[in-house]
Amino acid sequence: MSMVNICVLAKQTVDVSQVKIDDDTNEPILRGVERKISDFDKNAAEEAIKIKEKLGGQVIVYSLGSEDAKDKVREILAMGADEAVVISDDKFKNLDYRCLVKVLAKALKKKGLPDIIICGEASIDMYSGQVGPRLGEELGIPHIAYAIKLDATNDSVNVVREVGNSEVTYTCKYPVLITVTKEINEPRLPTLMQIIGASSKKIEIWSSADIDVVDDDYTPKVVMEEVKGVVIKRKNVMIEEEDPSAAVQKLMEHLKKDGILLGGDR
Amino acid sequence: MMIGVFSESAERIVENLSKAREIAGSLNQKVAVITFNDDGKKYIEYGADKVIVVNNENLKRIDAMIYSSVLYELCKKYKIDILIVSSTREGKETASRLSAKMDVGCSLECTDVFVEDGRICVTRVVLGGNAVAKEKFIEGKGVIGVAPRTFKAKKFEGRTGDVIEESVKLPESPVNIVKEEEKETETVSLDASEIIVSCGRGLKNKDDLSMIKDLADAVHGEIGCSRPIAADLKWLPKERWIGLSGVKVKPRIYITCGISGQIQHLAGMRDSDIIIAINKDKEAPIFKAADYGIIGDMYKIIPEITKTLKK
């Protein structure tokens, strides 16, 4: 069996469904919110592990952020990844996408460029979709984004993605970076044996000293100035009636009173 | 230095052009449009000072690697330091690669762009739709991806400008197309729809879509849905999936049927003028996001609305 080297990018984020907005400051409350690995990154990990199971090889997970990400990263080791690297440094606290990608690129090059890099189409907390393609450019390798199906061989990959009304199949030789959608697979739930086994797998913690970063790599050009909660201002008119026709009648009355026409002639 | 506008769609170009014009005014710069296989003259009355046209067969299909290469050359040549693109999937990929080539900051999925203290700022929706972030570009350089239909096109009286045809050598793409299969769905662009009737998990069977269709017909609207119906059950094509990862819509009227109102769905329809929600669970979060809410069984309410409208 030949070996395909695969890297997976995994971001630890807050569980966005648990985020509440502070009534006084109108800022999101992130402290104390459960952390998780961004959903699409789990899809990326699942796909990487499937390739390893088919062709043989190694899956290394990289996570850039806070050191405590290693607990969540271990879940991916339990799924079947072989080892992980958590990159954490005070210098990396306020990176913009440009810096993030520069740091990741240098980190990935340290162990030698893999054949395939797989990541989620975007992160669930910031939902930009920039990292994958930007990292591809930074590393000088091609990318295929929004994969819904992936078929790897020893030296190349076939990827299906939706473009407009069609499903297009692309092929590309290694090295290549692929971003995946949620539709590509169902991430496996590790068994108890796998979870126990994961505790002996290696997780390295790297700081800026371990990668060849220079000042420019972590000096952001885009600064996040503020994050405010989305204010929902709606009428909230509620209708509850035993009889459906009475409920609909009430709705129509409200709409008419507010000058809203539903239906009518065209 | 120039503010640039690019998209593969003329509609998106003219929308973003009006914003580029505004920004150029604040920064005392001029505006350039870059377009492929297009008649460039039309963009002058929409605000372009210069229109750079590249006519090339091989640019007909969007390839982020090829597009970013061409844009890089043109931005360098015409000293375009800020480029506004459309934040579609392909637009984002192109913008991401381009900004790495240019070594500049990049913000995507932006909902607004403006100038503050002489610096470009953007806003974008984050945290799964829960919050809005404001970002500032520290240098006067960057690539900005704007969500479609964020800005409105504006025509200006008596504008003049140049149209320049450029030819650029295209790189070879290392990614090749093996196969292309058209899916048996009709093309629908919900982001332009005025009235949408949307269904969610409350829908029990695929056949019940006919009930939704009847209501959509009665209100002269289109059918949309939340994630489970399109992505998981595949009862509707992904073009009808409204949400954070799906289509973003801004209709005049948005009617939800059996949608609970998860934040990711709200992110796709929050800019609707009027939201009417039908759900049998009075605690469903959708009601907080609705102007009018009926707590009731959608299987009884929806046919009743349809019946009432058909009178």
Interface residues (C-beta under 8 A of the other chain):
Chain A: V14 V16 S17 V19 I21 E27 P28 D96 Y97 R98 V101 E121 A122 I124 D125 M126 Y127 S128 G129 Q130 V131 G132 P133 R134 G136 E137 E138 P142 H143 I144 A145 Y146 N158 E162 V163 G164 N165 S166 E167 V168 T169 Y170 T171 C172 K173 V176 T181 K182 E183 P220 K221 V222 V223 M224 E225 E226 V227 K228 G229 V230 I232 R234 K235 N236 V237 M238 I239 E240 E241 P244 S245 A247 V248 Q249 L251 M252 H254 L255 I260 L262 G263 R266
Chain B: I62 A64 M65 S68 R89 E90 K92 E93 A95 S96 R97 S99 A100 K101 D103 V104 G105 C106 S107 L108 E109 C121 R124 V125 V126 L127 G128 G129 N130 A131 V132 A133 K134 E135 K136 F137 I138 E139 K141 G142 S173 P174 V175 N176 I177 V178 K179 E180 E181 E182 K183 T185 T187 A218 V219 H220 A231 K238 E239 L244 S245 I253 Q262 I263 L266 R270 I274 I275 I276 K282 F287 K288 A289 A290 D291 Y292 G293 I294 I295 G296 D297 K300 I301 E304 I305 T308 L309 K310
